Amino acid sequence: MKKVLTLAALMGFASLSFGQGIVSFANNNATKVSTNGTAMVSAPIGTWYYALFRTGSANAAGPASSVDPTTAGWTLVAMGTNTTAAGRLSGNQTSEGVVVTPTAPSTDDYAVAGWSANIGTTWTAVQAFFGNSAQMTQATHDAGPQAAVGGWFGIAPTFADNVIANPTAGSINGLFGTTAGLINGFSLGFIAPAPEPTSVALLGLGSAALLIFRRRK
């Protein structure tokens, strides 16, 4: 009986250990994050946030730049933030080059999105920023509950293709790089706050008054 229990315990441990894998959720100096195409300056940790997504289907198409990855077959598996180095990010929120354990040791694809801290610290906050819509555009933001809030947001146009999540920390595969099949760095674009209706009305009245004044002259 003891042998049976021991064997069952070992099998359970083996299946549990096999159920986790490791990838490196940190970029390098050649794959920095920028804002509107301009190299991002160094900032205190927690100024920018990043989400790592995975899809179990290898050779999948990358996530669209304006579509919520979680509505298009991608699963949120880890969070990260910026380091003190300009344009750099890390998956453990305190230092560079730390690993995460998002999935079983199999071949998967990974994608990354980033945003400014004023939007929030979670992907749920990002969804709320865009009105919980699958479409993450200026238009859906303007129609959402945080229309008066502006912020920076972007999804990497490239994704890590066919990456193996290793079962141990002995050899860790990175997700960022300058070659094909890796995340090459990306840019965050500014989502402008929608003007309040009163501000629009005042602007319209001011413009009308100016037009009348010019005509009288």
N, C-alpha and C positions, 0 to 999 in steps of 0.2 A: 504493500500500500504506500509506504514511504517513497519507494522508487517511482511509483506512478505519479505521486504528487510532485516529487522533485523534477521528473521529466516534464510534467505539465507546466511547472513554474519556469523551467528553462526555456520551453517553447514560447511561453507567453512573453518572457523577457526578450527573446530573440525577435519575435514579431514586433514588439514595441520599439526595440532599437532600430529595426529595419524601417519602421514607420517614420523615422526622422532623417532628414538630410541637411546638409550645410552648404550654403552659398555665401559669397562675400557681397554684402550690400553696402558698398562704399566705392566712390569714384576716385579718379586720379587727376593730376594736373592737366592731362591732355583731354579730359572729358568733363570739363567744368560746366556748371549750370550758369546761365546768364539771364539777364532781364532785357527783353526787347533786342536781343542780339549783342548787348554790351556786357562785357565780363563783369560778373557780380563781385562787388567789393566784400572784404571780410566784415563779419558782423558777429555780435554775441550769439552763442549757441541758443537755439530756440527762436531765432528770427525767421527761419524758413523751415517748412516741414515737407516730408516726402513719404509717399506710399508705394509699397512694392506689391505688384500683382502677379499672379501665376495662372497659367492655363495648362491643363494636363495634356492637351492635344498638341503634340509636336508639329512643327511646320505650320503653325496657325498664322493667320494674318495678324499684323500688329494692330493695337488699339487705335481707333481714329482719334484725331487731335481734339475733337469736340464732343466725344461720346463717353459717357461714364463707363469705364472698363468693366465694372461689376454688373452692368446690364448687357454686356456683350461677350459673356463667357469667361471673364477673368475673375479670379478670387483674390481678395485682399489678404495678404499673408504676413506683412510686417510694416512697421513704421520707422522712419528715421528723421533726423534733423540736420541742420548745417553744423559744420565744425567751425573753428575760428579761422581756418584757412579760406581764402576767397574762392567761392564757387564749389566748395567741397561738401560732401554729405556722408553720413555714416548711419548704419542701421542700429547702433546701440545708444545713440543720443548723447554720448559723452566723448568719444574718441574715434579716430579713424581706423579703418581696416578691420572692423569687428564683424563676426559672422552672425547669421540668423539661421533658424531651423524651420523653414516654412513648409517642407513637404517630404515625402518619401524619397529615397535615393533612386530617382528615375529621371528620364529625359523630359524636361519641361521648358516652356517659354516664360520669360519674365518681362514685365513692363513697369515703368516708373512714372509717377506724376508728382509735381511739386507745387507749393503755394506759399504765400506770405502768412506769417503768424496771425495777422489781424483777422484772417478768415476763420481760423480755429486750429485746433491741434489734432483733429481726427478727420477721417474721410467722411464721417457723418456730417461734420460741420461744413465740409466742402459741398456735399450734396444739398444741404440746407441753403448755402450761399447761392446756389443755382436753382433754388426752388424745388429740390428733390426731383429734378428732371433728368432724364437720360441724356439730354442734350446740354452740354456745358458751354454755352455761348453767351455773348453780351445780351442778346434778346431774352433768353430764359432767365438770366440774372435780373434784368430789369423788371421782369414780371414776378419775381420771387419775393420772399419775405425780407431779404436783406438788400433790396434794391438800392438803398441809400448808402450802402457800404461798398467801398472800392477795394481792390486787392490784386495781387499778382497770382497767375495760375498758368500751368502748362503741363502737357503730357508729352513725354519723349517720343519723337517721330520714329525712332528706331527701337527695337526690342532685342533682348537676349534670346537667341534662337537655339533650341536643342542643348540646353545646359543641364549637366548632370549634377544633382545635389548629392554630395558625398555623404556617406553614413558616418564618417569620422572626421576629425579636424586635421587629419594628416595631410590631405591635399585638397585645397579648397578652390573651387572654380569661381572666378570673378564674373560680374555681369556687365561691367563697363570696359570699353576699349575702343580703339580707333579703327579696328578692322570690321569687316562684314560679319553679321551675326551677333554683334554686341551693341550695347547702348552707347552711342557716341557722344553723349552729352546733349543738352537741350536748352531751350530758352523759355522763360516764363513771360507771358504777355500781360499787359495791364488791363484789368476789367474795371472800367470807369463807373463810379457811382451814378445812378440815375438821378437826375435833378428832381427835387420834390415838386408836386403840382403847383404849390404856391410860388415857388421860385420861377417856374415856367410862366405862370400868369403874370408875375411882376416883370419878367423879361419882355413878355409880349406887350404889356402896357407901356413900358419904357421905350420900346422900339416904335410903337404907334405914336407916342408923344413926340419923339424925336423927328419922325416923318412929318407930322403936322407942323412942327416948329419950322422945319426946313421949307415947307410949302408956303407958309405965311411970309417967310423972308423973301 
